[in-house]
């Protein structure tokens, strides 16, 4: 599976760690930056291209990172076709896939250990969408709204 990943300065170390660990687990990781630590970088410039890559790459998933993950989730969700979920534990990471069929996981680099973040990423990547009709109905509602707004 291809995994697109991006961060700003606030989770630079976490991104480096996840790229290494996920690659070792056999994932094809596409790193959208930041390539170097820059305390003055702006997360939308890094997160939006990552989310666009997920939207353009059927079957892929994404992971976006920042200090809290909040701004990164918002930025990713601005991209048509993206459903990004913020997680602070493995239950949230599982539910964002299982119930919402999220295709992007947002994590806060300042919110947990590297190991806990890896656990959340693995759960997200390994959990399929449940396909439950009530969850699909809700996703369809969101997709219909997104289409109306695009006109």
N, C-alpha and C positions, 0 to 999 in steps of 0.2 A: 504494500500500500504506500502511496505517495503522501507525505505529510509536509505541508507548507508551514513555515514558522517565521515569526518576526518579533522584534522587541525594540523598545527604546533603551536608553541608558539604564533605566531603573531596574531592569531584569536582565542585563547583558550577561552576567555570570550564569544565570539560570538558563538562558538560551544556549550558551556554549555547552553547558552540562547536558541539556536535553538533546541537542544535536548529536553529541557523542553517544549517549546512552541509547537513544532510539535507533541510530544507525547500527549500533552493535546488536540490537534486537532484530535487525533485518528490515527496518523501515527505510524507504527511500525518502530521505529528508531533503527538502529544498529550502535553503536558508535565504530569506529575503532581507537579512540585516537586522539590526545594525552590524556592520562588519568590524567596527572599532568602537570603543567606548568614547562617547561624546556627551558630556553632561548637559549640553545645550541643544541636543536633538529634539525633534518634535514627533511624537508618536504617530500622528495621522500620516505623515510622509512614509512611514515604514509599514504600518498596519494595513492601510488601504490597498497597496499593491499586493500584499500577501492574501488578503481577502478576495481581491479580484482574481488572483491565480487559482484559488480554491473554486470560485464560481465558474471559471473557465476550464476546469480540469475535473470532469465527472468521475466520481468514485474516490476522489482525494478528500482529505480532511485538513484542517488547519489548527494551529496553536498560535495565539497571540499573547504577548507578555508585556507587562509594565509594572509599575510600583504596586498598584492595587488591582489592576486588571479591569477596572471600571471604564476608564476612557478608551481602552483598547477594545473592549466589548462594544461600546457605542460606535466607535469608528468602523469596526468590522461590519456591524449591522447596517451601516449606511450603504453597503454594497448590495445591489440587487442579487437575490438568490442566496444570500448568506443568512444563516440562523446561528448566531454566536451566543454561547452561554458562559456565564461566569461561574467558576467553581472554587470553593475553599476547602472541599473535602471530597472523598471518593464517591460518596452518595450523590452529591450534586453533579459530579462528573458523569456518573452512570445515568442519572435521570435526564440530564440535558440531551443525551443521545436516545435513551429508551423512550422518553415521552415526547420530546420536541424534535427529534431527528436533527439535532444541531450538527452543523458541518464545521464549526469552529469552536474551539475551547479557549476561553480567556482565563489566564492565571495571573495572580499578583506575585511578583518576585519578592516582595517584602512581607508576604503573608504566611509563608510556611518554609520548611526546610527543602533543600534540593530533592531529597529522597521522597518526601511527601508529594512534591510537585510531579515527580516522575511517576509515582503511583497513580495520581489523578490522570496524567496523560495516558498511561497504559489502559486504565479503566475506560476512559473516553474512546480511545482508538479500538478497543476490543469489544465494546458494547454495541450491538445492533439496535436499530429502531424496532420497537415492539410491533409496529404495524396495527396496533389496536385501533379500531375504527373511530373511537372518540378522539384519540390523539391525531389521527390523520385528518379528521374533519376540522380540527382547530388549525392545523398546519395549512390546510386548503384555504381556510378563511384568511389567514395571514398572507398567503400567496396571492389570493384574489385582491386583497387590499393593495399589496405592492404593485400589482399589475395596473390597477386603477390609477395609482399615483404616478406611474411612469408615463401615462398618456398626456 
